[in-house]
Each structure stands twice: as structure tokens, then as C-alpha cells.
């Protein structure tokens, strides 16, 4: 832990941020790429119904990410703050609580999806043309893959909390690359089509989970992370601290699910090509979101550690550096997606109507790309220091609270493009709210720092 303590306390802030952020961003991008690879390889079948089915299964699949964030981000924040306060025993208890609780809840969720598949898949928009494809994808990716999907992502957060950013990113990246390799093998060589894509996703997440488990075991006493259930405890308010801090990220995923369900059901009223088009556009736009998420999640340990050790000057420097890096990358990403919409969508599927819808939706959705990192970083800062209400408000606003009602209103006013316009409208309003909540917090930090230095 000595080298990681140096990272948190002594290394120049710009280098510390880059050290933590770059591997995290890379792993996030790999995750997006392998999700896009599913859509890309399924799209090569030339069947819009299979592409639409993969998009329709995303809402229940995204809930797995929400569970991972609930325990991963909530646990990472508490672990980094515990380490900053010098309490390694509590950090060990937190890791055991997060790992085992996440595994049990993921298992129960997978069983729930299997037993309720007939009404759940219909509820998210599956019709007679897509239902069987949805059932097959959901069984392998969600029912069988629930535990490894949740644990692989949650363990990455927990490993990163102790400063092992490279190892955390390697595990996720390895799983992503494996998925990209397995997709064409299962889809085309074994002729399993969309079922093959789901199996590839499950196996890649399982491999990443095994990697993290082996890493933790090999580190032994050198890490506070543990798989030993004897360290599991609900004492010291561990459960409430983890769940309340991680809840905003989980809520964002849950509300994202509701948003996607509403979006898909509105799109289905037009045609399956529109569903496929918005699915592709949303996945491509995840490039911007992945960078913002990677940067914000990467600095959680640095901010949380220095906040708990009351090194506010270093913490504030880290925040400024993170904002600068994320905004530069977000602007570049937005320009790319705006100018290359049609070729990017065509890379996924050649169906002319799907390409037309996808290109239109992509240009609309990516317009407010630079707004996303502002909101995400503000949410992360509040989570890092243990605040609960502000990030919850922002999470509810960004997904579900704003875009769902806007979606219905604009659909009535301007038709199918209005459904897509709801996303940038919600992102802009969430950014404005984030700034309004962050400014008083920042002023309080400055006053505290000035008082302590007086």
C-alpha cells in the first residue's frame, strides 16, 4: 500500500489524476466497444429484428450495472475514506460486505428475470418479431450472466479504490477484448446469431470476475480487499454508508432503464428500424459517456482519501484538473460524432432505413456531450466525500426525471425525432442543476481551507 499512499498524498496532482483516470477511461471505452461489438456483429446478420432485440434487452441488462455501481461505487468511496482515516479493518469489512451482498442480489435478480421473462420482455417493448430473440439473449446475458456481470464491475471499483487502477482496468479490458473475440466465433462460426452474442458477453464477464478474485487472493494481506465471508458485517453503519452513497449511481441506471423502456415503446409505434436506429445511436453516444464516467470514477479514491485526511488543497486541485481533462475530451468526442454520424451507423448495419434513423438520432443525442462530464464529475465529488442527497437529485434529474416527460411531450409535438431530443434537453438541465449545487460546496471548501491556513 506504500506506493498507493504516495499516489494519494505526494505524487503531483496532474500525474496522480492521469495515473488513476487513463486506465479507467480505457477500460470504460473497451466496455463500450464490446457492447458496440455485440450490436455490430448482430447487425452483420442483416436482421433488424435481432438488432432491435439486443436493444430491447438493454434495460434489464443495465440494471446489472446499477447493482454493480451500488456496491462498487458506494464501497469504493467508503474504502478510500476509511484508508484516508487510517482504518484498514473497516475497509476490509466494507469489501466483504460489498462482494457477498452484490453476488447474492445478482443471483436473485437473474432468477427473477428468467421466471418473469414473458411479461418483462413484453413490457420493455418486445413484439412477435423480437420476443424469441429477446428470450434467448436475456437467458444467457442476464440469467446465467447476472453474478459475473455484477461482480466483474463491482470488483473493478473496489480494486481501484485502493489505488490499483491499472489492475482494475486490465480486468475489465481483458473481459472486453475477449468478448470481441468470442462474438464472431459464436455468432457466425457456431451460427448462434444473437444467442452467441449473449454467451460471449457472459463468458467475458465471468473471465474478468475470475481475474479479480485471483488478484485479491494473491495480494493477501497487502490489500484490504477480501473474499473471506468471515469479514462480512453490518456493523459500523457499513451497509447504510455503502448503499446511500452508491444509490445515486444505481438510481441513474434504474432511471436509465425506465427511460430506455419508454423510448423503445415510443419507437416501436413507428417501426423496428427506428428501434434499431436509436439502439445504435445510443451505443455510439456511449463513447462520450464512457470517457466522462471513466474520468469521474477514476478520481474517486484520490478525492475521497484527501477529503478524509483533510488535505483540501490537494483535493481541490484534483477536482480542477479532472474538470479540465474531461471537458477537452468531451468536446472532441462531440465533434467527431456530429461529423461522422452516417459512416459510423453504416458500420453497424447496411439496412437503409435503419441507417437513416440512426444517423439522425446520433446527431441529436451527441449535441450536449460536453454537459455530461460536468454532471458526472459533480455527482462523483459528492459521492467521494460521502454526501447523499445532492448526487441523488442529479441522478434522478439526468435520467427519468426529465427525459421521460420531455420524451412524451416532444413526441407529440414533432414526432419521432422528438424522442431523441429528450436526451440532450435533460443533459443540459441536469448540468445547470449540478453547477448550482456544486458552487456552494466549493465555496465552503475554500473558506475551510482559508481558515485552516490562517
C-alpha positions as CSV (number, residue, x, y, z in Angstrom):
1,X,0.0,0.0,0.0
2,X,3.0,2.3,0.3
3,X,3.2,3.1,-3.4
4,X,-0.5,3.8,-3.4
5,X,-0.2,6.0,-0.3
6,X,2.4,8.0,-2.2
7,X,0.0,8.3,-5.1
8,X,-2.7,9.7,-2.9
9,X,-0.6,12.0,-0.8
10,X,2.6,13.0,-2.6
11,X,2.6,12.5,-6.4
12,X,1.9,15.7,-8.4
13,X,-1.9,16.1,-8.8
14,X,-1.9,16.1,-12.6
15,X,0.2,12.9,-12.7
16,X,-1.9,11.3,-10.0
17,X,-5.1,12.1,-11.9
18,X,-3.7,10.8,-15.1
19,X,-2.5,7.6,-13.4
20,X,-5.9,6.9,-12.0
21,X,-8.0,8.2,-14.9
22,X,-6.3,6.9,-18.0
23,X,-6.6,3.2,-17.2
24,X,-10.2,3.7,-16.0
25,X,-11.2,5.6,-19.2
26,X,-9.6,2.9,-21.4
27,X,-11.5,0.1,-19.5
28,X,-14.7,2.1,-19.9
29,X,-14.1,2.6,-23.6
30,X,-13.3,-1.1,-24.0
31,X,-16.6,-1.9,-22.3
32,X,-18.5,0.4,-24.7
33,X,-16.6,-1.1,-27.6
34,X,-17.5,-4.6,-26.7
35,X,-21.2,-3.6,-26.2
36,X,-21.0,-2.0,-29.6
37,X,-19.4,-5.1,-30.9
38,X,-22.5,-7.1,-29.9
39,X,-24.6,-4.7,-32.0
40,X,-22.1,-4.6,-34.8
41,X,-21.8,-8.4,-35.2
42,X,-25.5,-8.9,-34.7
43,X,-26.1,-6.3,-37.3
44,X,-23.9,-8.3,-39.8
45,X,-26.8,-10.8,-39.8
46,X,-28.7,-8.2,-41.7
47,X,-31.7,-8.7,-39.5
48,X,-33.1,-5.5,-37.9
49,X,-35.3,-7.7,-35.6
50,X,-32.2,-9.2,-33.9
51,X,-30.6,-5.7,-33.6
52,X,-33.8,-4.4,-32.1
53,X,-34.0,-7.4,-29.7
54,X,-30.5,-6.6,-28.4
55,X,-31.6,-3.0,-27.8
56,X,-34.8,-4.1,-26.1
57,X,-32.8,-6.4,-23.7
58,X,-30.5,-3.5,-22.7
59,X,-32.9,-2.1,-20.0
60,X,-32.9,-5.2,-17.8
61,X,-29.2,-5.7,-18.5
62,X,-28.4,-2.2,-17.5
63,X,-29.9,-2.9,-14.1
64,X,-27.0,-5.3,-13.5
65,X,-24.7,-2.3,-14.0
66,X,-26.8,-0.4,-11.5
67,X,-26.3,-3.2,-8.9
68,X,-22.5,-3.1,-9.6
69,X,-22.4,0.7,-9.1
70,X,-24.5,0.4,-5.9
71,X,-21.9,-1.8,-4.2
72,X,-18.9,-0.8,-6.3
73,X,-19.0,2.9,-6.1
74,X,-20.6,3.0,-2.7
75,X,-17.9,0.6,-1.4
76,X,-15.1,2.3,-3.2
77,X,-16.0,5.7,-1.6
78,X,-16.2,4.2,1.9
79,X,-13.0,2.2,1.4
80,X,-11.0,5.2,0.2
81,X,-12.3,7.3,3.1
82,X,-11.5,4.6,5.6
83,X,-8.0,4.3,4.3
84,X,-7.6,8.1,4.4
85,X,-8.7,7.9,8.1
86,X,-6.2,5.1,8.7
87,X,-8.9,2.5,9.4
88,X,-7.9,-0.6,7.4
89,X,-10.1,-3.0,9.4
90,X,-13.2,-1.1,8.4
91,X,-12.1,-1.1,4.8
92,X,-11.7,-4.9,4.9
93,X,-15.2,-5.2,6.3
94,X,-16.6,-3.0,3.6
95,X,-15.1,-5.0,0.8
96,X,-16.5,-8.3,2.2
97,X,-20.0,-6.7,2.6
98,X,-20.0,-5.4,-1.0
99,X,-18.7,-8.5,-2.6
100,X,-21.0,-11.0,-1.0
101,X,-24.2,-8.9,-0.9
102,X,-23.7,-8.0,-4.6
103,X,-23.3,-11.7,-5.5
104,X,-26.5,-12.8,-3.7
105,X,-28.7,-9.9,-5.1
106,X,-27.4,-10.5,-8.6
107,X,-28.2,-14.2,-8.4
108,X,-31.8,-13.5,-7.2
109,X,-32.2,-10.9,-10.0
110,X,-31.1,-13.4,-12.6
111,X,-33.7,-15.9,-11.4
112,X,-36.4,-13.2,-11.3
113,X,-35.7,-12.3,-15.0
114,X,-36.0,-15.9,-16.0
115,X,-39.2,-16.6,-14.2
116,X,-40.8,-13.3,-15.3
117,X,-39.5,-13.2,-18.8
118,X,-42.9,-13.5,-20.6
119,X,-44.2,-10.2,-19.1
120,X,-40.9,-8.4,-18.5
121,X,-39.8,-8.6,-22.1
122,X,-43.2,-7.6,-23.4
123,X,-43.1,-4.7,-21.0
124,X,-39.8,-3.4,-22.5
125,X,-41.2,-3.5,-26.0
126,X,-40.7,-7.0,-27.4
127,X,-43.3,-7.9,-30.1
128,X,-43.9,-11.1,-32.0
129,X,-40.9,-10.5,-34.3
130,X,-38.4,-9.9,-31.5
131,X,-39.7,-11.9,-28.5
132,X,-37.9,-15.2,-29.1
133,X,-34.6,-13.3,-29.8
134,X,-35.1,-11.3,-26.6
135,X,-35.7,-14.5,-24.6
136,X,-32.5,-16.2,-25.8
137,X,-30.4,-13.1,-25.2
138,X,-31.8,-12.5,-21.7
139,X,-31.3,-16.1,-20.6
140,X,-27.5,-16.1,-21.3
141,X,-26.6,-12.5,-20.7
142,X,-28.8,-11.8,-17.7
143,X,-30.0,-15.0,-16.0
144,X,-26.8,-17.0,-16.4
145,X,-24.6,-13.9,-16.6
146,X,-26.0,-11.9,-13.7
147,X,-23.5,-12.8,-11.0
148,X,-20.3,-12.4,-13.1
149,X,-21.6,-9.2,-14.8
150,X,-22.2,-7.5,-11.4
151,X,-19.1,-8.9,-9.7
152,X,-16.7,-8.0,-12.5
153,X,-17.8,-4.4,-12.5
154,X,-18.1,-4.1,-8.7
155,X,-14.7,-5.7,-8.1
156,X,-13.1,-3.2,-10.6
157,X,-14.4,-0.3,-8.5
158,X,-13.2,-1.9,-5.2
159,X,-9.7,-2.7,-6.6
160,X,-9.5,0.9,-7.9
161,X,-10.4,2.3,-4.5
162,X,-7.1,1.1,-3.1
163,X,-5.1,2.7,-5.9
164,X,-4.8,-0.3,-8.2
165,X,-6.2,1.5,-11.2
166,X,-4.1,-0.4,-13.8
167,X,-5.1,-3.8,-12.4
168,X,-8.8,-2.8,-12.3
169,X,-8.7,-1.6,-15.8
170,X,-6.8,-4.7,-17.0
171,X,-9.5,-7.0,-15.7
172,X,-12.3,-5.0,-17.5
173,X,-10.3,-4.6,-20.6
174,X,-9.4,-8.3,-20.8
175,X,-13.1,-9.2,-20.5
176,X,-14.0,-6.7,-23.2
177,X,-11.4,-7.9,-25.7
178,X,-12.4,-11.5,-25.0
179,X,-16.0,-10.6,-25.8
180,X,-15.0,-9.0,-29.1
181,X,-13.0,-12.2,-30.0
182,X,-15.8,-14.5,-29.0
183,X,-18.7,-12.6,-30.7
184,X,-17.9,-13.6,-34.3
185,X,-17.0,-17.1,-33.2
186,X,-20.3,-17.8,-31.5
187,X,-22.4,-15.7,-33.9
188,X,-21.0,-16.9,-37.2
189,X,-18.8,-19.9,-36.7
190,X,-21.2,-21.7,-34.4
191,X,-24.2,-20.0,-36.1
192,X,-25.9,-19.0,-32.9
193,X,-26.6,-15.4,-34.0
194,X,-27.9,-13.3,-31.1
195,X,-27.7,-16.2,-28.7
196,X,-24.0,-16.4,-29.5
197,X,-23.5,-12.7,-28.6
198,X,-25.2,-13.2,-25.2
199,X,-23.0,-16.3,-24.4
200,X,-19.9,-14.3,-25.4
201,X,-20.9,-11.5,-23.0
202,X,-21.5,-13.9,-20.2
203,X,-18.1,-15.7,-20.7
204,X,-16.2,-12.4,-20.9
205,X,-17.6,-11.1,-17.6
206,X,-17.0,-14.5,-15.9
207,X,-13.4,-14.4,-17.0
208,X,-13.0,-10.8,-15.6
209,X,-14.5,-11.9,-12.3
210,X,-12.1,-14.8,-12.0
211,X,-9.2,-12.5,-12.7
212,X,-10.2,-10.1,-9.9
213,X,-10.7,-13.0,-7.5
214,X,-7.3,-14.4,-8.2
215,X,-5.7,-10.9,-7.9
216,X,-7.3,-10.4,-4.4
217,X,-6.2,-13.8,-3.2
218,X,-2.6,-13.3,-4.5
219,X,-2.4,-9.9,-2.8
220,X,-3.3,-11.4,0.5
221,X,-2.6,-9.1,3.5
222,X,-1.2,-6.4,1.2
223,X,-4.7,-5.5,0.3
224,X,-7.8,-4.6,2.4
225,X,-10.0,-6.4,-0.2
226,X,-11.1,-9.9,0.9
227,X,-13.3,-12.7,-0.3
228,X,-13.5,-14.2,3.2
229,X,-17.1,-14.1,4.4
230,X,-15.9,-14.1,8.0
231,X,-15.2,-10.4,7.5
232,X,-18.8,-9.7,6.5
233,X,-20.6,-7.4,8.9
234,X,-23.4,-4.9,9.1
235,X,-21.9,-3.1,12.0
236,X,-20.4,0.5,12.0
237,X,-23.2,1.6,9.6
238,X,-21.3,0.0,6.7
239,X,-24.5,-1.1,4.9
240,X,-26.1,2.3,5.1
241,X,-22.9,4.2,4.1
242,X,-22.3,1.9,1.1
243,X,-25.9,1.9,-0.1
244,X,-26.7,5.5,0.4
245,X,-23.5,6.7,-1.4
246,X,-23.8,4.2,-4.2
247,X,-27.6,4.7,-4.6
248,X,-27.3,7.7,-6.9
249,X,-25.3,5.7,-9.5
250,X,-27.7,2.8,-9.1
251,X,-30.7,5.2,-9.4
252,X,-29.2,6.6,-12.6
253,X,-29.0,3.2,-14.1
254,X,-32.6,2.3,-13.0
255,X,-34.0,5.5,-14.3
256,X,-31.9,4.9,-17.5
257,X,-33.8,1.6,-17.8
258,X,-37.1,3.3,-17.4
259,X,-36.0,5.9,-19.9
260,X,-34.9,3.3,-22.4
261,X,-38.2,1.3,-21.9
262,X,-40.2,4.4,-22.6
263,X,-38.0,5.3,-25.6
264,X,-38.3,1.9,-27.1
265,X,-42.0,1.7,-26.6
266,X,-42.4,5.0,-28.3
267,X,-40.1,4.0,-31.1
268,X,-41.9,0.7,-31.6
269,X,-45.0,2.7,-32.5
270,X,-43.1,3.8,-35.6
271,X,-41.1,0.7,-36.7
272,X,-38.4,-1.8,-35.6
273,X,-35.9,0.1,-37.8
274,X,-36.4,3.1,-35.6
275,X,-35.8,0.9,-32.5
276,X,-32.6,-0.5,-34.1
277,X,-31.5,3.0,-35.2
278,X,-31.9,4.5,-31.7
279,X,-30.2,1.5,-30.2
280,X,-27.2,2.0,-32.4
281,X,-27.1,5.8,-31.8
282,X,-27.3,5.3,-28.0
283,X,-24.5,2.8,-28.1
284,X,-22.3,5.1,-30.2
285,X,-23.0,8.1,-27.9
286,X,-21.8,5.9,-25.0
287,X,-18.3,6.8,-26.2
288,X,-18.7,10.3,-24.7
289,X,-20.5,8.9,-21.6
290,X,-17.7,6.3,-21.2
291,X,-15.0,8.9,-21.1
292,X,-17.0,11.1,-18.6
293,X,-17.7,8.0,-16.4
294,X,-14.1,6.8,-16.6
295,X,-12.7,10.1,-15.6
296,X,-15.1,10.7,-12.8
297,X,-14.9,7.2,-11.3
298,X,-11.1,7.2,-11.7
299,X,-10.7,10.1,-9.3
300,X,-13.0,8.8,-6.5
301,X,-10.1,7.3,-4.5
302,X,-8.0,10.5,-4.8
303,X,-10.8,12.8,-3.8
304,X,-12.2,10.6,-1.0
305,X,-8.8,9.9,0.5
306,X,-7.7,13.5,0.6
307,X,-11.1,14.7,1.9
308,X,-10.9,12.3,4.8
309,X,-7.3,13.2,5.6
310,X,-8.4,16.9,5.3
311,X,-5.9,17.7,2.6
312,X,-8.4,20.1,0.9
313,X,-5.9,21.9,-1.2
314,X,-4.8,18.7,-2.9
315,X,-8.4,17.6,-3.3
316,X,-9.5,20.9,-4.9
317,X,-6.5,20.7,-7.2
318,X,-7.6,17.2,-8.3
319,X,-11.1,18.4,-9.0
320,X,-9.9,21.3,-11.2
321,X,-7.6,19.1,-13.1
322,X,-10.3,16.5,-13.7
323,X,-12.8,19.1,-15.0
324,X,-10.2,20.4,-17.4
325,X,-9.3,17.0,-18.9
326,X,-12.9,15.8,-19.2
327,X,-14.2,18.9,-20.9
328,X,-11.4,18.8,-23.6
329,X,-12.1,15.2,-24.4
330,X,-15.9,15.7,-24.4
331,X,-15.7,18.5,-26.9
332,X,-13.5,16.5,-29.3
333,X,-15.8,13.5,-28.9
334,X,-18.9,15.5,-29.7
335,X,-17.3,17.0,-32.8
336,X,-16.4,13.5,-34.1
337,X,-19.9,12.1,-33.5
338,X,-21.6,15.1,-35.2
339,X,-19.4,14.9,-38.3
340,X,-19.2,11.2,-38.8
341,X,-22.8,10.1,-37.9
342,X,-23.7,8.3,-41.2
343,X,-20.5,6.3,-41.7
344,X,-20.5,5.2,-38.0
345,X,-24.1,3.9,-38.2
346,X,-23.4,2.2,-41.6
347,X,-20.6,0.3,-39.9
348,X,-23.2,-1.5,-37.8
349,X,-25.9,-2.3,-40.3
350,X,-26.5,-1.7,-44.0
351,X,-30.3,-1.5,-43.9
352,X,-31.0,1.9,-45.4
353,X,-34.0,2.9,-43.2
354,X,-32.1,1.9,-40.0
355,X,-29.1,3.9,-41.2
356,X,-31.3,6.9,-41.8
357,X,-32.9,6.8,-38.4
358,X,-29.6,6.0,-36.6
359,X,-27.7,8.9,-38.2
360,X,-30.5,11.4,-37.3
361,X,-30.7,10.2,-33.8
362,X,-26.9,10.2,-33.3
363,X,-26.5,13.8,-34.4
364,X,-29.3,14.9,-32.0
365,X,-28.2,12.9,-28.9
366,X,-24.5,13.9,-29.0
367,X,-25.1,17.7,-29.1
368,X,-24.8,18.1,-25.4
369,X,-21.8,15.8,-25.0
370,X,-19.8,18.4,-23.0
371,X,-22.6,18.7,-20.5
372,X,-22.3,15.1,-19.4
373,X,-18.8,15.3,-17.7
374,X,-19.9,18.3,-15.7
375,X,-22.8,16.5,-14.2
376,X,-20.9,13.2,-13.8
377,X,-17.9,14.8,-12.0
378,X,-20.1,16.8,-9.6
379,X,-22.0,13.6,-8.7
380,X,-18.7,11.8,-8.2
381,X,-17.3,14.5,-6.0
382,X,-20.3,14.4,-3.7
383,X,-20.2,10.6,-3.6
384,X,-16.4,10.7,-2.8
385,X,-17.0,12.9,0.2
386,X,-19.9,10.8,1.4
387,X,-22.8,13.2,0.6
388,X,-26.1,11.5,-0.3
389,X,-28.8,14.0,-1.3
390,X,-27.2,16.1,-4.0
391,X,-26.0,13.2,-6.1
392,X,-29.4,11.5,-5.8
393,X,-31.1,14.6,-7.0
394,X,-28.8,14.9,-10.0
395,X,-29.1,11.2,-10.8
396,X,-32.9,11.4,-10.8
397,X,-32.9,14.5,-12.9
398,X,-30.5,13.3,-15.6
399,X,-32.3,10.1,-16.2
400,X,-36.0,9.6,-15.9
401,X,-36.9,12.7,-14.0
402,X,-36.5,15.0,-17.0
403,X,-36.1,13.0,-20.2
404,X,-39.2,10.8,-19.8
405,X,-41.7,13.6,-19.6
406,X,-39.8,15.6,-22.3
407,X,-39.8,12.4,-24.5
408,X,-43.6,12.2,-24.4
409,X,-44.1,15.9,-24.9
410,X,-41.7,16.2,-27.9
411,X,-43.0,13.0,-29.5
412,X,-46.5,14.6,-29.6
413,X,-45.1,17.9,-30.9
414,X,-42.5,16.9,-33.5
415,X,-42.8,13.1,-33.9
416,X,-40.0,10.5,-33.9
417,X,-37.1,13.0,-33.7
418,X,-38.6,14.5,-30.5
419,X,-38.0,11.2,-28.7
420,X,-34.3,11.6,-29.4
421,X,-34.3,15.4,-28.5
422,X,-35.3,14.5,-24.9
423,X,-31.8,13.2,-24.1
424,X,-29.8,16.5,-24.8
425,X,-32.6,18.5,-23.2
426,X,-32.3,16.5,-20.0
427,X,-28.5,16.6,-20.1
428,X,-28.4,20.4,-20.3
429,X,-30.9,20.9,-17.5
430,X,-29.0,18.4,-15.3
431,X,-25.7,20.2,-15.9
432,X,-27.3,23.6,-14.8
433,X,-28.6,22.0,-11.6
434,X,-25.2,20.3,-11.0
435,X,-23.5,23.7,-11.2
436,X,-26.0,25.3,-8.9
437,X,-25.4,22.5,-6.2
438,X,-21.6,22.4,-6.6
439,X,-20.9,26.2,-6.3
440,X,-21.9,26.4,-2.6
441,X,-20.0,23.2,-1.8
442,X,-16.9,24.6,-3.5
443,X,-17.2,28.0,-1.6
444,X,-17.4,26.1,1.7
445,X,-14.2,24.2,0.9
446,X,-12.4,27.4,0.1
447,X,-13.5,29.0,3.3
448,X,-12.5,26.0,5.3
449,X,-9.1,25.9,3.6
450,X,-8.5,29.6,4.2
451,X,-9.5,29.2,7.9
452,X,-7.1,26.2,8.4
453,X,-4.2,28.1,6.8
454,X,-4.8,31.3,8.8
